[in-house]
Structures are given as structure tokens and as C-alpha cells.
Amino acid sequence: MKYNTQRKRMPLPEYGRSIQNMVDHALTVEDRAERQRCASTIINIMGNMFPHLRDVPDFKHKLWDHLAIMSDFKLDIDYPYELIQKDNLITKPDPISYPATKIRYRHYGRTLEVLIKRASELPESEEKRNLVALICNHMKKDFIAWNKDTVDDRKIADDLVELSKGKLEMTDDILRLMSNRLSQNYRPKGNFQNNRGSNNNNQRKKY
């Protein structure tokens, strides 16, 4: 018994051993016309393996590129497309530059710092106060998620002043807006349970 590990390594194993054997056979065909027909047949079989990609642009082009790769670029036929260069297969992509922005407090994240900067630039208005209240609530949530403990409003107030460079403060008005936002997002379960109980009682009365 011959194991796959003892066989020739496949350049594109996703097509399977059978397709690779067809490509290897095409390399042995001496008649050029027959070799061309053999290559076209292989391309059709390869395309049928991925029917969901037929409408993808350049799908056929990629199949012919893959045929050339599986033949180690030794299959002498008339390719309908300009093939990928063999040297390009081992070319490493250009490195991607990542922003090297320094984050003052990682548990708050970069997005929150951007929001604080935006709020600092706004003129005094109801919109600004609501935004600052939203920022403070998010700071509390992020702080607790990072530290797994309770957080004092004074800590959030100090961090807000520091991150805004003294342009934003947690005033009594902001605290009130924060409290209102939390109460609006909180939905007590008691009403739901009471309603469910009353519905059950009404159903019993029917019987």
C-alpha cells in the first residue's frame, strides 16, 4: 500500500490527487493539439469542482494559472490568458504599516479618546452634555470590564479631565444625565413576571 506521504507533493492539494494525475498525464502527451484538448478538459473539470465561483470575475483566468502551477509551468500549450510569473509565487507581499498611536489608558481604548477629543471641540449645548454623559458611562463600563471591580465616579471624573486636557468635567448635570441613561436602559423583570402570572390566572378562569 502506498501512502500519500510517499507520493509526489501536490502544488495545489485542494484539487486532489486525481486532477494532479491528469496534469501529469498531459505533460506526457506528445501531440500538441491533443495536449491542448487535454488541458481544456482538465480546466472544465477543475471549474466544475467550484460551481459557486463561476460568476466570479477572472475565475477562468485563475484556473489556467493553477493549471500552469500544477504542471510546474512545463505544460507547452496555448494559454488563453497571460499567466502569472513563476517568480511571483514566492514573492512576499509588501509590509502593511500599522498606526503607532499611543493610547493613554488601554482599558478605555482609542475610540473613546477620539470621542473625548470630539466632545471637547463642541460648543456648550445639550448635545455636548449628552455626549459627555454617554462617554462617562462607557468609561465606567470599560473600567469595570478591565478591573473586574467597582469604580468610583471620582476616578472617572479625574480620567475625563486628564484625557480631555482639562476641557471636560463631570458636573452634577452630567451625573444626572448619566443616571437617566442608565435607568432608561434598565428593564426590571418584575413587570414581565407579574404580567405572565396574571395571564396564567386569566387562562385558569376560562377553564
Secondary structure as UniProt FT lines:
FT   HELIX           4..6
FT   HELIX           13..15
FT   HELIX           16..28
FT   HELIX           32..48
FT   HELIX           51..53
FT   TURN            54..55
FT   TURN            57..58
FT   HELIX           59..70
FT   TURN            71..73
FT   HELIX           86..90
FT   TURN            106..108
FT   HELIX           109..121
FT   HELIX           126..147
FT   HELIX           153..163
FT   TURN            164..166
FT   HELIX           172..185
FT   HELIX           190..206
//
